[in-house]
Each structure stands twice: as C-alpha cells, then as structure tokens.
C-alpha cells in the first residue's frame, strides 16, 4: 500500500518497515492462494525496497519453481546464500533448483550440506534420498555395473598389438625369421560407433529442451569431412569427446523420460489440452480452455494479451443462452474477475473496480460462495491500492465471516489493521493486530505472528505508548531470531533503538520539568520571605511611629499636669 505522511509520533524507519512488510505480506498471501506470478511481483517490489531481505529471495525462488523456471529459482537461492552461506532455507532451495535442472550430483551436495547443519530436518533427508535415486536411475547402481567388451576398446587392442609385435621381433631374432600362415590377416582395432539415441527426435527435443541445441551442434560437428576423413590423433581425440557428450545427453534424455519433471508434465498437459480440443468441441470444455489460457497469460505477466482474450471470451459467453451453457453465471463471474485483475496490474483501478463489482454482483445473485469470497478479496486489494482504506476495510470485514482457515483470517486481520494504521486510527490498528496474532498462533505460523506483532508495535508507537511498543518489538525480535530472519532482526532493532531513545528522552524531559518545578518553588519561597520581611519592616515602622506618637502624647500630658500642680501651689501660698 502507498504510505501517507507520518504523524508527530512517526519515524522514517518505521514507515519504511511498514511499506516493505505490506508488500512482503501481500506476496505471502499470494503464495498461500497459489497465485505464483502475483507473489513474484510482490516480492520483487519488496526486494527493491530492501535488497538484503534473503527470505524474500527464497520465497520468490519457490514461486519460480512452481512456474517451472528453475534457472530463476537457482539465481534467487544463490543470492540468499551470498548474504548468508549457511542460510538453511537457501541451501534447501538451491538443492531443489539444481534437482529440477537435472544436476543431481550438485543437488545431492547441497542436500548433504543442509543435513550436516540441521540433521533434524526431514526435508534434507528426503532430498538426499531422491537425489541419490535420480543418480542411480541415470547411471545405475554400483553393484549393477558389469564390465563388458562393448564400447571403445581401441587402446587395449593397440596395447595388445604392440605386445604381439614385440614378441614376434624377439622370436625372429632367435629363429632368424618368421613364417606367416597363408591367408592370415592382421587383426584391426574396432572403431567406436556413434552413439544412437532411443526414441524419435521430436520427443528427445522436448526432453532435452535447451540442451537439444548442444546435441544438434555435436552431431553436425561429427558429420564434417575434415574430422572424419583424417584419422590423425587430434581428430580421434575430438571424436572421442563428441561421443562422450552425445552419450551423456542421451542418458539425460532417458532419465528425464522416466522421471517426468515439472516442465515435461506441463508440456504433456498442454498436449492433452490440444488433443482434447480435437476430440471434444462442446462449449463448456472450450470456454474452460480459454479461461486456462487467460490465467496462463496473467501468470506470465502478459496482462494486455490476457485482457484481450478475456474480453473476447466475455462476448462469446454473453451471446450464449442457459441451454448451451448451464454454468453460464459462474463462468461470467470468473471472466469479470480475470478482466479486473488485468486492469489492476495495468494500473487502471476504476476499470478494475467495475469488473470486480460485477463479479460480486453475479456471485450474490447466483449464490456462488467461492466467487463472492474471491470478489471481496480482489475489491479490497483494489481499494487499498487506490488509497481508499475505509472502503477496503468495509469490504474485507464483509469477507471475514467467509474465511475458511486461521491463516486466511490472519491475513485479513493484518491487512485491515494496516488500513487503520494508514487512516491514523491507531487503537483500531492495534486491536486488529492483536486479532491477527491470535489467528496466526492458531494457524501455527510464526511468520505471520512476526508481521502481526510488528503491526501492534507500530500502532503503540503512534499511540504514544512507548513502553508497550518496546515490549511488542521485543517479542517481534524473538520471533525473527527463531525464524533466522536477519533483515527483519535488523529493522526491528533499529525501531527498538528509536523507541528506547524516545523513552529515555521522555524521562529526561520529566526530570527537567521536576527541576524547574523545584526551582520555581524555591523562588516562590524566597519571594514569600521577601514579602514577609518587607511587610514586617513596614509593620515595624508603623509601630515605631505609634510609639513616637504615644511618647509625644505622654510628654504633653506630663507637662500639662506639672503646670496645673504649679498653679495650685501658687494659690495656696
């Protein structure tokens, strides 16, 4: 999903983690529903954001194998091993890719390497067994090999002739000459014959694939007169090498004919469809083949071609009546779904919505439960891709009761939570993250537990509950370590460092605030003391003035009293 601008509590690292995880989770969902090409597209975009995510390379490698592209599968597996040469899923995936390529010896080496590191894993033991069986089927078991006089014995014949010639010379020296039997001919060395393949050339070409070009080149080289006419040692050596190469290719063709690998089965399936078309021309079979061709084009990212075929098929079906096509509604819904998916990948979201809504409408009218679930799934993805997160939530919540497994519920809870996170409804995002964790535990899927736990942690960061976020990131880190997911560990550690830094910063700010409060309290006390002193001083001054006024009054009274006493004494005299 596209990310919106961060809030005051957001961070660049967490936004990038969220976007990357959204693409990775989308890829995991497509793997779950076996949409291999769409899964590859999602993982490719995720890898572009984080090229050091080795788990994405391994999962994309698995998808390539499902599509029969063992070369790309091997490339992704080797990239994962380049980052970590002992990465267990990478070792297993490279062994599988080499097996599909027919390099059973190298495949066996990597199965053994993985088994040595993790002997408790059954897949490596089974891999060793099947690779060994493949090698035995190609060249035979050691106890089945018997020495015969067939093949190229030129060297031995020549050695025998040299020994005979030496013996004759020695005998001639002793007897003085030799006598040859009339009509006797010198025995000549047997010339090695050109290896012949079993089966017709067309079958061999299908079995060898790209290697058929090598076979054709060797045979043309062997037919050149300059190589066959001159019997000098150099030409002999070249012919021997050509024979060796042809024998190797013929042995490979014989083995692949017995094993019937994935791509050979696909070719057989295609041939069966063609033969079925010739035998059976009823409308239902024809339309089903058309739908298969459209799906095949979309799996190979040929969206324009699939769109044109789907539109043409849609017109054909619309012109048919119920008598000609009994399951017309189901096929119509499927075609609208295919057209909607093609428009989605081409970036034409409005057209995509139109056809997915038609798919939903048909499925509701005809009570097609699976088609309805598919339509809701696709509608939610289109709304989320457009940034209409409210609508995506509404659609996916309608789909929730139709979930058929805990793993499907996990994906829905997680995606709804991500939409809430985009809408800055962080409490809802946290709640759905918790639901996703519980569903993932029920499904016993550690990978989805990791994604859901990170979603909860990011929501708690946005809510400002940093302590809970730190604890959620800690749980996520434990799961990432359990999964041996190095890139996820690195991303989570960075987020944890930032959260812990903010927690410490918040504590410091709280301490500084307390210090400011203490200083303010001291200052207030000083101010109060100053005011009290000033008031006391003012009160003292007032008291002094009162005392002075009282003294003056008393002195006046004493003077008046003395004057009166003097007058009384004068009168008495």
C-alpha positions in Angstrom: 0.0 0.0 0.0 1.2 3.6 -0.5 2.2 5.2 2.7 0.9 8.6 3.9 2.9 11.3 5.6 4.0 10.4 9.1 2.5 12.0 12.2 4.2 13.7 15.1 4.9 10.2 16.6 6.1 8.6 13.3 9.6 7.9 12.1 11.1 7.3 8.7 12.4 3.9 9.7 9.1 2.7 10.9 7.3 4.0 7.7 9.8 2.1 5.5 9.4 -1.0 7.6 5.6 -0.8 7.2 5.7 -0.4 3.4 8.2 -3.2 2.9 6.2 -5.5 5.2 3.0 -4.7 3.3 4.5 -5.9 0.0 6.0 -8.9 1.7 2.8 -9.9 3.4 0.9 -9.5 0.1 3.4 -11.9 -1.5 2.9 -14.4 1.3 -0.8 -14.2 0.8 -0.5 -14.9 -3.0 1.7 -17.9 -2.2 -1.0 -19.1 0.2 -3.6 -18.9 -2.6 -1.1 -20.3 -5.2 -1.0 -17.2 -7.4 2.6 -17.6 -8.1 3.2 -14.8 -10.6 1.5 -12.3 -8.4 3.5 -13.4 -5.5 6.7 -13.0 -7.6 5.6 -9.4 -8.5 5.0 -8.5 -4.8 8.3 -10.0 -3.6 10.2 -8.2 -6.5 8.8 -4.8 -5.3 9.7 -5.7 -1.7 13.2 -6.7 -2.7 13.7 -3.4 -4.5 12.9 -1.6 -1.2 15.2 -4.0 0.9 17.7 -5.9 -1.3 19.1 -7.6 1.8 15.9 -9.5 2.6 17.1 -13.0 2.0 13.8 -14.6 3.0 12.1 -12.8 0.0 14.6 -14.3 -2.3 14.0 -17.8 -1.1 10.2 -17.5 -1.3 10.4 -16.0 -4.7 12.7 -18.9 -5.7 9.9 -21.3 -4.6 7.4 -19.4 -6.8 9.8 -19.7 -9.8 10.0 -23.4 -9.3 6.2 -23.7 -9.3 6.2 -21.9 -12.6 8.8 -24.3 -14.0 11.6 -21.7 -14.2 14.4 -23.5 -12.4 17.0 -21.0 -13.7 15.5 -18.0 -11.9 14.8 -20.2 -8.9 18.5 -21.0 -8.7 19.5 -17.4 -9.1 17.4 -16.3 -6.2 18.6 -19.1 -4.0 22.2 -18.2 -4.7 21.6 -14.6 -3.9 20.2 -15.6 -0.5 23.3 -17.8 0.1 25.5 -14.9 -1.0 24.2 -13.0 2.0 24.5 -16.0 4.4 26.2 -19.1 3.1 24.7 -21.2 5.9 21.1 -20.0 5.5 19.2 -23.2 5.8 16.2 -22.3 3.5 18.6 -21.0 0.9 20.6 -24.3 0.9 17.4 -26.3 0.5 16.1 -24.1 -2.2 19.4 -24.3 -4.2 19.3 -28.1 -3.9 15.8 -28.2 -5.2 16.6 -25.9 -8.1 19.6 -28.0 -9.1 17.5 -31.1 -8.9 14.9 -29.6 -11.3 17.7 -28.6 -13.6 18.8 -32.2 -13.7 22.1 -31.5 -12.0 21.5 -34.3 -9.4 25.1 -34.5 -8.2 25.3 -30.8 -7.2 21.8 -31.1 -5.7 23.0 -34.0 -3.6 25.9 -32.0 -2.4 23.7 -29.2 -1.1 21.2 -31.6 0.4 24.1 -33.1 2.4 25.4 -29.7 3.3 22.0 -28.7 4.8 21.6 -32.0 6.5 25.0 -31.6 8.2 23.9 -28.2 9.6 20.4 -29.2 10.5 20.3 -33.0 10.8 16.8 -32.9 12.5 15.1 -31.5 9.3 13.3 -34.2 7.4 13.3 -32.4 4.1 17.1 -32.7 3.7 16.9 -36.4 4.4 14.2 -36.9 1.8 16.2 -34.7 -0.6 19.3 -36.8 -0.2 17.3 -39.9 -0.9 15.6 -38.6 -4.0 18.8 -37.1 -5.4 20.6 -40.4 -4.9 17.8 -42.3 -6.6 17.9 -40.0 -9.5 21.7 -40.5 -9.9 21.2 -44.3 -9.7 18.4 -44.1 -12.3 20.7 -42.2 -14.6 23.9 -44.2 -14.4 22.9 -47.3 -12.5 23.8 -48.5 -9.0 27.5 -49.6 -8.4 26.5 -53.2 -7.9 24.7 -53.2 -11.3 27.7 -52.2 -13.3 29.4 -55.1 -15.1 32.4 -54.9 -17.3 31.8 -56.0 -20.9 33.7 -56.0 -24.2 31.3 -53.3 -25.6 32.3 -49.8 -26.3 35.7 -48.3 -27.3 38.5 -50.8 -26.7 40.9 -49.2 -29.1 43.6 -48.5 -26.5 43.5 -52.1 -25.3 43.7 -53.5 -28.8 46.6 -51.3 -29.6 48.4 -52.3 -26.5 47.8 -56.0 -27.3 49.1 -55.5 -30.9 52.3 -53.8 -29.6 52.9 -56.6 -27.2 52.5 -59.1 -30.0 54.8 -57.2 -32.3 57.5 -57.1 -29.6 57.1 -60.9 -29.1 57.4 -61.5 -32.9 60.6 -59.4 -33.1 62.1 -61.2 -30.1 61.2 -64.6 -31.7 62.6 -63.5 -35.1 65.9 -62.7 -33.5 66.1 -66.1 -32.0 64.9 -68.2 -35.0 66.2 -65.9 -37.8 62.8 -65.3 -39.4 59.2 -66.0 -39.2 56.7 -67.7 -41.4 53.2 -66.4 -41.8 50.2 -68.5 -42.3 48.8 -68.1 -45.9 45.6 -66.0 -45.9 46.1 -64.7 -42.4 45.1 -61.1 -41.9 46.3 -58.7 -39.3 43.6 -58.0 -36.6 42.4 -54.4 -36.7 41.1 -52.3 -33.8 37.4 -51.9 -33.6 36.3 -48.3 -34.4 34.0 -46.7 -31.8 30.5 -46.2 -33.2 28.4 -43.1 -33.0 26.0 -43.2 -30.0 22.4 -43.6 -31.0 19.5 -42.2 -29.1 16.4 -44.1 -28.2 13.2 -42.5 -29.4 12.2 -40.1 -32.1 13.9 -36.7 -32.5 10.8 -34.7 -31.6 10.5 -36.5 -28.2 14.2 -36.1 -27.5 14.0 -32.4 -28.3 11.1 -31.9 -25.8 13.0 -33.8 -23.1 16.3 -32.1 -23.6 14.9 -28.6 -24.0 17.8 -26.1 -24.4 20.3 -28.9 -24.3 19.0 -30.2 -27.7 20.9 -27.4 -29.3 24.1 -28.8 -27.9 23.2 -32.3 -29.2 22.5 -30.8 -32.7 25.8 -29.0 -32.7 27.8 -32.1 -31.7 26.1 -34.2 -34.4 26.8 -31.6 -37.1 30.4 -31.3 -36.0 30.7 -35.1 -36.2 29.4 -35.1 -39.8 32.2 -32.7 -41.1 34.5 -34.4 -43.6 37.6 -32.7 -42.2 37.0 -34.5 -38.9 36.1 -37.9 -40.2 38.4 -38.3 -43.2 41.7 -37.6 -41.4 42.4 -40.2 -38.8 45.2 -38.3 -37.0 45.4 -38.4 -33.2 43.9 -34.9 -32.8 40.8 -35.8 -34.8 40.4 -39.1 -32.9 40.6 -37.3 -29.6 37.9 -34.8 -30.8 35.6 -37.6 -31.9 36.0 -39.3 -28.6 34.9 -36.1 -26.8 31.9 -35.8 -29.1 30.9 -39.3 -28.4 31.2 -38.8 -24.7 29.0 -35.7 -25.0 26.3 -37.4 -27.0 26.2 -40.4 -24.7 25.8 -38.0 -21.7 22.9 -36.2 -23.4 21.2 -39.5 -24.4 21.5 -40.7 -20.9 19.9 -37.5 -19.6 17.0 -37.8 -22.1 16.4 -41.4 -21.0 16.3 -40.3 -17.4 14.0 -37.4 -17.9 11.7 -39.6 -19.9 11.4 -41.8 -16.8 11.3 -39.1 -14.1 8.8 -36.7 -16.0 9.9 -33.5 -14.3 7.7 -30.5 -13.9 8.2 -28.8 -17.2 7.8 -32.1 -19.0 4.5 -32.6 -17.2 3.4 -29.1 -18.3 4.2 -29.9 -21.9 2.2 -33.2 -21.6 -0.7 -31.3 -20.1 -0.6 -28.8 -23.0 -0.6 -31.6 -25.5 -3.5 -33.2 -23.7 -5.5 -30.0 -23.9 -4.8 -29.8 -27.6 -5.9 -33.4 -28.2 -9.0 -32.8 -26.0 -9.9 -29.9 -28.2 -9.7 -32.1 -31.3 -11.9 -34.8 -29.6 -14.4 -32.6 -27.8 -15.8 -29.4 -29.1 -18.6 -28.8 -26.6 -18.9 -25.1 -25.4 -18.1 -25.8 -21.7 -14.7 -27.5 -22.5 -13.8 -24.8 -25.0 -14.5 -22.0 -22.5 -12.6 -23.7 -19.7 -9.6 -23.9 -22.0 -10.0 -20.2 -22.8 -10.0 -19.4 -19.1 -6.9 -21.5 -18.6 -5.1 -19.7 -21.4 -6.1 -16.3 -19.8 -4.8 -17.4 -16.4 -1.6 -18.6 -18.0 -1.0 -15.3 -19.7 -1.5 -13.4 -16.4 0.9 -15.8 -14.6 3.5 -14.8 -17.2 2.7 -11.1 -16.8 1.2 -10.8 -20.3 -1.7 -8.7 -19.0 -2.6 -6.9 -22.2 -2.9 -10.2 -24.1 -4.9 -11.8 -21.3 -7.2 -8.7 -21.3 -7.9 -9.0 -25.0 -8.6 -12.8 -24.7 -10.9 -12.2 -21.7 -12.9 -9.5 -23.4 -13.3 -11.8 -26.5 -14.4 -14.7 -24.3 -16.8 -12.5 -22.4 -18.6 -11.5 -25.6 -18.8 -15.2 -26.6 -20.4 -16.2 -23.2 -22.8 -13.3 -23.2 -24.2 -14.4 -26.5 -24.8 -17.9 -25.3 -28.1 -19.0 -23.6 -28.6 -21.1 -20.5 -29.3 -24.2 -22.6 -26.0 -24.0 -24.3 -24.0 -23.2 -21.2 -25.5 -24.5 -17.9 -22.9 -22.8 -15.6 -23.0 -19.5 -17.5 -23.2 -17.4 -14.3 -20.1 -19.0 -12.8 -18.1 -18.5 -16.0 -19.2 -14.9 -16.4 -18.2 -14.1 -12.8 -14.8 -15.8 -13.4 -14.2 -13.8 -16.6 -15.0 -10.5 -14.9 -12.6 -11.4 -12.2 -9.8 -12.0 -14.7 -10.5 -8.7 -16.5 -10.5 -6.9 -13.2 -7.1 -8.4 -12.2 -5.7 -7.5 -15.6 -6.8 -3.9 -15.2 -5.4 -3.8 -11.7 -1.9 -4.9 -12.8 -2.1 -2.3 -15.6 -2.8 0.4 -13.1 -6.4 1.1 -14.3 -8.1 0.9 -10.9 -11.5 2.3 -11.9 -11.9 -0.2 -14.7 -10.7 -2.9 -12.3 -13.3 -2.0 -9.7 -16.1 -2.1 -12.3 -15.4 -5.7 -13.2 -14.7 -6.9 -9.7 -18.0 -5.3 -8.6 -19.7 -7.2 -11.5 -18.1 -10.4 -10.3 -19.5 -9.7 -6.8 -23.0 -8.9 -8.1 -23.2 -12.1 -10.2 -21.9 -14.2 -7.3 -24.5 -12.8 -4.9 -27.4 -13.2 -7.4 -26.5 -16.8 -8.0 -25.4 -17.8 -4.5 -21.8 -18.6 -5.6 -20.0 -18.5 -2.3 -16.4 -19.1 -3.6 -16.9 -16.5 -6.3 -18.2 -14.0 -3.7 -15.2 -14.6 -1.5 -12.9 -14.1 -4.4 -14.6 -10.8 -5.5 -14.4 -9.4 -2.0 -10.7 -10.2 -1.7 -10.0 -8.5 -5.0 -12.1 -5.5 -4.3 -10.3 -4.9 -1.0 -6.9 -5.1 -2.8 -8.1 -2.5 -5.4 -9.4 -0.1 -2.8 -6.2 -0.4 -0.8 -4.1 0.1 -3.9 -6.1 3.3 -4.6 -5.7 4.5 -1.1 -9.4 4.1 -0.2 -8.6 2.5 3.1 -12.1 3.0 4.6 -13.7 1.1 1.7 -11.0 -1.6 1.8 -11.8 -2.2 5.5 -15.5 -2.4 4.8 -15.1 -5.0 2.0 -12.6 -7.1 3.9 -14.7 -7.1 7.1 -17.6 -8.4 5.0 -15.3 -11.2 3.8 -14.1 -12.1 7.4 -17.0 -14.5 8.2 -16.3 -16.4 4.9 -12.7 -17.2 5.9 -12.0 -20.9 5.6 -8.8 -21.2 7.6 -7.0 -19.4 10.5 -4.3 -18.4 8.1 -6.7 -16.6 5.8 -8.2 -14.9 8.9 -4.7 -13.8 9.9 -4.1 -12.2 6.5 -7.4 -10.4 6.7 -7.0 -9.1 10.2 -3.5 -7.9 9.4 -4.5 -6.1 6.2 -7.4 -4.4 8.0 -5.1 -3.4 10.7 -2.7 -1.9 8.2 -5.5 0.1 6.7 -6.4 1.5 10.1 -2.8 2.4 10.6 -2.9 4.4 7.3 -6.0 6.1 8.5 -4.3 7.1 11.8 -6.9 5.1 13.8 -4.1 3.6 15.8 -6.2 2.0 18.5 -8.2 0.0 15.9 -5.0 -0.9 14.2 -3.6 -2.3 17.4 -6.8 -4.2 18.1 -6.7 -5.9 14.7 -3.0 -6.6 15.1 -3.8 -8.5 18.3 -6.5 -10.5 16.5 -4.0 -11.3 13.7 -1.6 -12.6 16.4 -4.2 -14.9 17.9 -5.2 -16.3 14.4 -1.5 -16.8 13.5 -1.0 -18.7 16.7 -4.0 -20.9 15.9 -2.5 -21.5 12.4 0.9 -22.2 14.0 2.5 -19.8 11.5 5.5 -17.9 13.1 5.9 -15.7 10.0 2.5 -14.2 10.4 3.0 -13.9 14.1 6.0 -11.7 13.3 4.1 -9.5 10.9 1.2 -9.0 13.3 3.4 -8.3 16.3 5.3 -5.6 14.4 1.9 -4.1 13.4 0.9 -4.0 17.1 4.2 -2.3 18.0 3.9 0.3 15.3 0.4 1.1 16.4 1.6 1.5 20.0 4.3 3.9 18.9 1.7 6.0 17.2 -0.5 5.9 20.3 2.5 7.2 22.3 2.5 4.0 24.5 6.3 3.7 24.1 6.8 1.1 26.9 4.2 -1.3 25.4 5.7 -0.7 21.9 9.2 -1.6 23.2 7.8 -4.9 24.7 6.0 -5.7 21.4 9.1 -5.1 19.4 11.0 -7.3 21.8 8.5 -10.1 21.1 8.9 -9.5 17.4 12.6 -9.7 17.7 12.4 -13.1 19.5 10.2 -14.5 16.6 12.6 -13.1 14.0 15.5 -14.8 15.7 13.5 -18.0 15.8 12.9 -17.8 12.1 16.5 -16.9 11.5 15.3 -13.8 9.6 18.3 -11.5 9.6 16.8 -8.5 7.7 13.8 -8.5 10.0 16.0 -8.5 13.0 17.9 -5.5 11.8 14.8 -3.5 11.0 13.2 -4.3 14.4 16.4 -3.5 16.3 16.5 0.0 14.6 12.9 0.6 15.6 13.6 -0.5 19.1 16.6 1.8 19.4 14.5 4.7 18.3 11.7 3.8 20.7 14.1 3.4 23.6 15.7 6.7 22.8 12.4 8.4 22.9 11.6 6.7 26.2 14.9 8.0 27.7 14.3 11.4 26.2 10.9 11.5 27.8 12.4 10.6 31.2 14.9 13.4 30.9 12.3 15.9 30.0 10.3 14.7 33.0 13.3 15.2 35.3 14.0 18.6 33.8 10.4 19.6 34.4 10.6 18.4 38.0 13.8 20.5 38.5 12.1 23.5 37.0 9.2 23.0 39.5 11.7 22.8 42.4 13.4 25.9 41.3 10.1 27.7 41.0 9.1 26.5 44.5 12.4 27.9 46.0 11.9 31.1 44.1 8.4 31.4 45.4 9.6 30.8 49.0 12.2 33.5 48.6 9.6 35.8 47.2 7.3 35.0 50.1 10.1 35.5 52.6 11.0 38.8 51.0 7.4 39.9 51.1 7.1 38.9 54.7 10.3 40.7 55.6 9.1 43.8 53.8 5.7 43.5 55.5 7.4 43.0 58.9 9.6 46.1 58.2 6.6 48.1 57.3 4.8 46.9 60.4 7.9 47.8 62.5 8.0 51.3 61.1 4.3 51.7 61.8 4.9 50.5 65.4 7.8 53.0 65.9 5.6 55.8 64.6 2.9 54.7 67.1 5.4 54.6 69.9 6.7 58.0 69.0 3.2 59.4 68.9 2.5 57.7 72.2 5.6 59.2 73.8 4.8 62.7 72.5 1.3 62.4 73.9 2.6 61.3 77.3 5.2 64.1 77.4 2.4 66.6 76.7 0.3 65.1 79.4 3.1 65.3 81.9 3.9 68.9 81.0 0.2 69.8 81.4 0.0 68.0 84.7 3.1 69.8 86.1 1.7 73.2 85.0 -1.5 72.5 86.9 0.3 71.4 90.0 2.4 74.6 90.0 -0.7 76.8 89.7 -2.3 75.0 92.6 0.8 75.5 94.8 0.8 79.3 94.0 -2.8 79.7 95.0 -2.1 78.0 98.4 0.7 80.5 99.1 
